[in-house]
Structure formats: structure tokens, C-alpha cells
Amino acid sequence: MTATRVVVAAAACACLVATGARGADFYAGKTITLTTYGAPGDSYDLYARLLSRHYARHIPGAPLFIVINEPGGGGLRAINHAGVTAPRDGAFLTVASQALLILEATGQPGLQTSIGQFNWLGSFTQSNNVTVTWRTSRVKTLRDAIARETIVGATGAGGGSSAGPLIYNATLGTKFKLVYGYEGGVDIDLAMRRGEVDGRGNNTWAGYKATAKDAIRNGDLNVLIQTGLRKEPDLPDTPLFLDLVKGDAAREPVAAFMSYAVSIARPLAAPPGVPAERVALLRRAFDETMKDPEFLAEAAKLGAEIDPMSGERVQDVVARVLATPRPVVNQIQATLGLPVK
């Protein structure tokens, strides 16, 4: 048995060395284009640019990186570029909007390639989604949001910034009123600070920690509810959606759908069709980057939470959400005002 293990280990090492050598042959002298739907200054942009400064150290051949912002359509513009026209050789990557998984699972139009066909390389964080109001709003708690109308900003109907509040309205009795049309999270945050809306319908807690450190420190944000698979350590007193409906046969499956869907909070993907050996290399490099002391030191300086999920795990979550039973999907579609198929 010992000899067998030695042979297997040697074969595995030889495979890794061979893959690394082939990767070096491909990536040496190359430039990787890294896109994100986030506008300059938001948390998607922050994570993409942070990764671009460290990822190459863990990729054989040490390629250069260029970061491009492709805002628009709640992430559809960027993901459709990645899925349809971008190179499929491993030299093009994208930090995708987490809302796209909900969009596809609920049968909404716009995606030109299934999210399930992308090669998911990992997620920077598993941060919960939160709905917040600004300190000047009369709505300070979830109980307040149930008692009175709460106006929150969102990008577009059916997107991630609207799905949460609409589902809370249907399952918890909140009275969120959505104002659509904002281009992105930065615009919604500005509107919230100016008092145009009470708050923002949806964002990750990690996103706020990265882009609104002063607001958190000063107590300017009222965090009404959080959605994810576990409570955020920073938010022990903020109700978790799953906890509020636990044991309810009608509502718990909806909360579970949302909680899994948002657990891949800031995911990184390669387009469909990238050679499997390069996907494996990029996944391994991502995992190594997430443990890199220099990367972690800069992330801490920027306030960018790192609570990573492996590419294999992200791929599993995507498959699970896309395989949600039809009755649950129908219930969510009805809640979001979408055609029930």
C-alpha cells in the first residue's frame, strides 16, 4: 500500500508540474484581460483591481493584467461579452455580478449564455446580502420596515438589488417600495446619502466594509436584514432571513434559494470553452492568491473582506441553484412579478 501511495503521489506531482509547464508556455508574455460590471469605485471594481495586482505571481508565466469596467444592464453587458465574444483561451476573466444567478434561475431574459456553462474559479467572499437605510431615515429596523413604507433604490426590475426587497415583502410583510433606474450601487448610495431614498435594496456586507468604512464606523447605516447561509460576525443582532422562516414549509425553500444564490458574493469566472487544464491552473492560482500574505495585507488595508470559496464549490452552488425545483421557482417568479412558466 505504501508503494502504491508513493506511485500515486508521484504521478499527481508529475501532472501538476506538467500542467504548470504548459501554463507557463501559454501565459508567458501574455496579458490577461479582467473585466467587471462594477463601475469605478464600487466593490466589484475594488476586488478586480486588487486581484490584478497579485494573481500573476501564482500563475505560471507571470502574465500581465489589464482591468476593464463594463457597467450596464445589472451585469448583463459584462457577462454577455465574456460568454459570447471574449477569447476562450484563459486570457480573459470576469468578476461577475452575483445577481445573474438569480436572474437565470428565475427565467428572466438577457443572458446569452447560461451561468452554468462558465468556468467558475472562486469567490473572494461569502459575504451576506444586506438591506440598509441611511441614518436620517425613520426606518431603523426590520420591524420599522414592516410597519411603514420604505423607499429603496435599485438598478432594474428582477435584478439582485430588487429581488431581496420584493421577496421580503412577500414572505415577511415588509413594505419596501423600489425606485428603479440607478446605473449601479455607487449611484444608489449617493441617492441614499442625499435623502432621495431611504436606503439601498441590496448589497453585500463586504461591499460596504470596502467602500463605506466611515459610514459603518459612524453608525450611519441601519442594517435591517441579512441573507446568507450564516450570520455575519459583525452583525450578530441583525436578523437572518433563514432564521425568520425556519420550519415554514412555504417560506423556508424561498429563503434557502436566496441564501445559496447570494453566497457566491464576488465570483470570478472564465468563459465557457477554456481548456480544462487552464481552468484547473487558474483555480489553483486563485486559491493560492487568497492565502498570499501580500494580497491579504493589501486587502486588509483596503477593507476588502476575504472569506474565499473555491472554484469547485462555486460551480456546485451554481448547479444547485439552477436545479431549484420548479414549484419553488414558480413561487419566486410570482413574487418578483415575473411570468410563471
Summary of the structure (lengths in Angstrom):
residues: 341
radius of gyration: 20.6
end to end distance: 55.1
largest distance: 70.3
contacts: 1218
relative contact order: 0.17
helix: 48%
strand: 16%
